[in-house]
Amino acid sequence: MKSCFSYDRIASVYDLLSYFAFFGRIQQAQRYYLSQIPDGSNVLFLGGGTGWLLPDLFLSSHSRHITYIEASANMLLKAQNTVLRFQRQHPNTPIPSITFIYGTEQQIPFSSKYDVAITNFLLDMYSGSDLLTLVNRISKHLTDEAIWLFSDFHLSEHPRQRIWQKPLLSLMYYFFHLTAGIAIQPLPDFADVFGRFGWRSTHGSTFYQGFIRSQVYRRTKDVIPDAVAEDR
Ligand SMILES: C[S@@+](CC[C@H](N)C(=O)[O-])C[C@H]1O[C@@H](n2cnc3c(N)ncnc32)[C@H](O)[C@@H]1O
């Protein structure tokens, strides 16, 4: 898989940008289904950036272990510091053991399978066969009963919302193309990609007038798909 992008240059401002650009909805979406993580889970967290979500993860679930994989060295360092800061501020709160890995899905350890995958605003950077390879690689590392927490942008079916969503999306891709080197591309059909690997959405919610979507996917064959709930 090609990796010609890097978030190193914008690691120091990324959280601020994403918070103010969407009035905190990006963060709200990522927190929304954390409570679905079963106690004692072995969690695979890919592309979590500065790790700002880790304290929420510690407080809203009781995972056993987290494998945190980041392709940007600066983002990874920030994530490690986020955990150290949390431990200083909450010395009596137990946290799971964490393995930090500088790399991509190609570096996912084979030691054991994972109960939970988390990918937030990561899959939109990929398309075509790269995206399929990425989802396939992650899928292979998950147990049959695993859940996949996924948040990303979504283009509404309503033409009135697409009118502002499409230019906003293009603007964002253009910005991250200039600053982080990501490819400008159409937003993938995530439901189709997940479906190809047997994943079905069991919970879904939208934010920012449908432009941001948070979902829980499961691989179980007989799962009853949930309708996506409107904006939170
Ligand atoms: C758009 S940022 C989102 C960061 C975080 N999820 C958030 O919403 O704040 C995408 C992050 O994924 C990382 N990344 C991209 N491809 C990756 C991959 N294949 N494996 C691990 N990290 C990846 C980038 O370095 C970047 O930090």
PDBQT file of the ligand as one rigid body, heavy atoms in Angstrom, charges set to zero:
ROOT
HETATM    1  C1  LIG A 301      -7.477  12.363   9.395  1.00  0.00    +0.000 C 
HETATM    2  S1  LIG A 301      -6.424  11.854  10.703  1.00  0.00    +0.000 S 
HETATM    3  C2  LIG A 301      -7.617  11.386  11.943  1.00  0.00    +0.000 C 
HETATM    4  C3  LIG A 301      -7.020  11.276  13.319  1.00  0.00    +0.000 C 
HETATM    5  C4  LIG A 301      -8.025  10.849  14.408  1.00  0.00    +0.000 C 
HETATM    6  N1  LIG A 301      -8.701   9.620  14.078  1.00  0.00    +0.000 N 
HETATM    7  C5  LIG A 301      -9.014  11.954  14.658  1.00  0.00    +0.000 C 
HETATM    8  O1  LIG A 301     -10.130  11.891  14.150  1.00  0.00    +0.000 OA
HETATM    9  O2  LIG A 301      -8.663  12.895  15.374  1.00  0.00    +0.000 OA
HETATM   10  C6  LIG A 301      -5.903  10.275  10.097  1.00  0.00    +0.000 C 
HETATM   11  C7  LIG A 301      -4.768   9.678  10.919  1.00  0.00    +0.000 C 
HETATM   12  O3  LIG A 301      -4.568   8.343  10.483  1.00  0.00    +0.000 OA
HETATM   13  C8  LIG A 301      -3.177   8.088  10.334  1.00  0.00    +0.000 C 
HETATM   14  N2  LIG A 301      -3.084   7.019   9.322  1.00  0.00    +0.000 N 
HETATM   15  C9  LIG A 301      -3.354   7.104   8.012  1.00  0.00    +0.000 A 
HETATM   16  N3  LIG A 301      -3.273   5.889   7.428  1.00  0.00    +0.000 NA
HETATM   17  C10 LIG A 301      -2.949   5.028   8.424  1.00  0.00    +0.000 A 
HETATM   18  C11 LIG A 301      -2.755   3.613   8.462  1.00  0.00    +0.000 A 
HETATM   19  N4  LIG A 301      -2.880   2.882   7.359  1.00  0.00    +0.000 N 
HETATM   20  N5  LIG A 301      -2.428   3.047   9.640  1.00  0.00    +0.000 NA
HETATM   21  C12 LIG A 301      -2.312   3.805  10.765  1.00  0.00    +0.000 A 
HETATM   22  N6  LIG A 301      -2.495   5.137  10.794  1.00  0.00    +0.000 NA
HETATM   23  C13 LIG A 301      -2.831   5.744   9.630  1.00  0.00    +0.000 A 
HETATM   24  C14 LIG A 301      -2.577   9.432   9.933  1.00  0.00    +0.000 C 
HETATM   25  O4  LIG A 301      -1.214   9.512  10.260  1.00  0.00    +0.000 OA
HETATM   26  C15 LIG A 301      -3.433  10.406  10.758  1.00  0.00    +0.000 C 
HETATM   27  O5  LIG A 301      -2.876  10.644  12.018  1.00  0.00    +0.000 OA
ENDROOT
TORSDOF 0
